[in-house]
Amino acid sequence: RFAGRLDEATAVLERTARENPRFAQPWLSLAEVHVKKDELDQAAAAYRHVLEMAPDHVEALRGLGDLAFLRERPDEAARHYARILEIDPGDAGAMTRLGVLRMRSGRPDEATALFRRAIERDPTNGEALLYLAGALTSTGRAAEAIPYFERALEAGQRNPMALNGLALTRLTLGDQAGAARAFRESLRLDPKQ
C-alpha cells in the first residue's frame, strides 16, 4: 500500500480480511486503499463492515465522515463526526471537521467554538489553528486571527492556503510589508498560483 502497489495491496488485504473475519484492521486498510484508488463506494462499504463488527469504531466513523465530506454530503458527514464526539468528546479531529461543516453552513460562531475546543485539546493542531484563523478573519476579527495563522504555520501548515490567508489578513490590517512576505513565501512553494 505505501509503495503505491494498490492492486496487490487490495488482494492481500481482501485475503487477510477473509482469513480474520472478526479483525477490523484489514477492512480499515482496505478502505484506505479504495480511497487512494478513488473507489469511494467500496471504501464506504469497508468502513460499514467494520461498524457491523463494532458499531462505535471511531476510525470507521471518521472514515465514513471523511468520505461524506469529500462527496459534499454535509449532513451525513456531520452525523458521523457528531457520533465520534459522543463516544470521545475530546476528539480534536472530529471537532475540526464539524467546525468546517458549521462554517460552510453559515454558522461561524459554532465553528469558532469547535475550533477553539479542538485547539484546547491539542494546541499544536495545525488544521484547527488554520481554520480558526480563517473563521476569525471571515467574521471581521482579523487582528485576532494573525496569531492563529502564525501558530498554524509553526505547527506544520506551511502551505499556500495558510500563507495566502495570512497575507490577505495582513492586507486587511494595512500591513503591506507583512502581506508581501507571506505572498512571496507562498509563491516560492507554488510558483504557478
C-alpha positions in Angstrom: 0.0 0.0 0.0 2.7 2.5 1.0 4.7 1.6 -2.1 1.8 2.5 -4.3 1.1 -1.1 -5.4 -2.6 -0.7 -4.7 -3.9 -3.7 -6.7 -1.5 -6.0 -4.8 -2.4 -4.4 -1.5 -6.1 -4.9 -2.3 -5.6 -8.6 -2.9 -3.5 -9.1 0.2 -6.0 -7.2 2.4 -9.0 -9.0 1.0 -7.4 -12.3 1.8 -6.4 -11.1 5.3 -9.9 -9.9 5.9 -11.4 -13.3 4.8 -8.9 -15.2 7.0 -9.6 -12.9 10.0 -13.3 -12.1 9.8 -13.5 -10.6 13.2 -10.5 -8.3 12.9 -11.2 -4.7 11.8 -7.7 -3.6 10.7 -7.7 -5.2 7.3 -11.0 -3.6 6.5 -9.8 -0.2 7.6 -6.6 -0.6 5.5 -8.7 -1.9 2.6 -10.9 1.2 2.8 -7.8 3.5 2.6 -6.6 1.6 -0.5 -10.0 2.1 -2.1 -9.9 5.8 -1.3 -6.5 6.0 -3.0 -7.9 4.2 -6.0 -10.9 6.6 -6.0 -13.2 3.7 -5.3 -15.3 5.6 -2.8 -18.3 3.2 -2.8 -16.0 0.3 -2.0 -14.3 2.3 0.7 -17.6 3.2 2.3 -18.6 -0.5 2.2 -15.4 -1.5 4.0 -16.0 1.1 6.7 -19.6 0.0 7.1 -18.4 -3.6 7.5 -16.2 -2.5 10.4 -19.2 -0.8 12.0 -21.2 -4.1 11.7 -18.4 -5.7 13.8 -18.0 -2.8 16.2 -20.8 -0.2 15.9 -18.8 2.6 17.7 -15.5 2.1 16.0 -14.2 5.6 15.8 -11.9 5.2 12.8 -14.7 3.7 10.7 -17.0 6.5 11.7 -14.2 9.0 10.9 -13.7 7.3 7.5 -17.4 7.5 6.6 -17.4 11.1 7.8 -14.4 12.0 5.6 -16.0 10.2 2.6 -19.2 12.1 3.1 -17.2 15.3 3.5 -15.4 14.6 0.2 -18.7 13.8 -1.6 -20.2 17.1 -0.3 -22.8 15.4 1.9 -22.6 17.7 4.9 -25.5 16.3 6.9 -24.1 12.7 6.6 -20.6 13.9 7.5 -21.8 15.9 10.5 -23.8 12.9 11.7 -20.6 10.7 11.7 -18.4 13.4 13.4 -21.1 14.1 16.0 -21.2 10.4 16.8 -17.4 10.4 17.3 -17.8 13.3 19.7 -20.5 11.4 21.7 -18.0 8.5 22.0 -15.0 10.7 22.7 -15.9 14.3 23.5 -12.2 15.3 23.2 -11.6 14.1 19.6 -9.9 17.2 18.1 -10.1 15.9 14.5 -13.9 15.4 14.7 -14.3 18.9 16.3 -12.3 20.4 13.5 -14.2 18.7 10.6 -17.5 19.5 12.3 -16.3 23.1 12.6 -15.6 23.3 8.9 -19.1 22.0 8.2 -20.6 24.6 10.5 -18.6 27.4 8.7 -19.8 26.1 5.3 -23.4 26.1 6.6 -23.2 29.8 7.7 -22.7 29.1 11.4 -19.4 30.8 12.2 -19.9 31.1 15.9 -20.5 27.4 16.3 -17.5 26.7 14.0 -15.3 29.0 16.0 -16.3 27.4 19.3 -15.5 23.9 17.8 -12.1 25.1 16.5 -11.2 26.6 19.9 -12.2 23.4 21.7 -10.0 21.4 19.3 -7.1 23.7 20.0 -7.6 23.4 23.7 -7.5 19.7 23.4 -4.5 19.8 21.0 -2.7 23.1 21.0 -0.5 22.1 18.0 -3.4 21.0 15.8 -2.3 23.0 12.7 -5.5 22.3 10.9 -7.7 23.6 13.7 -5.4 26.6 14.1 -5.7 27.5 10.4 -9.4 27.1 10.3 -9.9 29.2 13.4 -7.8 31.9 11.9 -9.9 31.8 8.7 -13.1 31.9 10.7 -11.9 34.9 12.7 -10.9 36.7 9.5 -14.2 36.0 7.8 -16.1 37.4 10.8 -14.2 40.6 10.9 -11.7 39.8 13.6 -8.5 40.0 11.5 -6.2 41.2 14.3 -7.3 38.3 16.5 -6.6 35.8 13.6 -3.0 36.7 13.0 -1.5 34.8 15.9 -3.5 31.7 14.9 -2.2 31.9 11.4 1.3 32.1 12.8 0.7 29.2 15.1 -0.7 27.1 12.3 2.5 27.8 10.2 4.6 26.7 13.2 2.5 23.6 13.5 3.3 22.5 10.0 0.6 24.1 7.9 3.2 26.0 5.8 1.4 25.8 2.6 0.0 28.3 0.0 -3.5 28.3 1.6 -2.2 29.2 5.0 0.3 31.8 3.7 -2.2 33.4 1.4 -4.7 33.6 4.2 -2.1 35.2 6.4 -1.2 37.6 3.6 -4.8 38.7 2.9 -5.4 39.1 6.6 -2.3 41.3 7.0 -3.5 43.4 4.0 -6.9 43.9 5.7 -4.9 45.3 8.7 -2.8 47.6 6.5 0.4 45.6 6.9 1.6 45.6 3.3 5.2 44.5 4.1 4.0 41.5 6.1 1.5 40.6 3.4 4.2 40.8 0.7 6.5 38.5 2.8 3.7 35.9 3.1 2.8 36.1 -0.6 6.5 35.7 -1.6 6.8 32.6 0.6 3.6 31.2 -0.9 4.9 31.8 -4.4 8.1 30.0 -3.5 6.1 27.0 -2.5 3.8 27.1 -5.6 5.1 29.5 -8.3 2.2 28.7 -10.6 -0.5 30.2 -8.5 
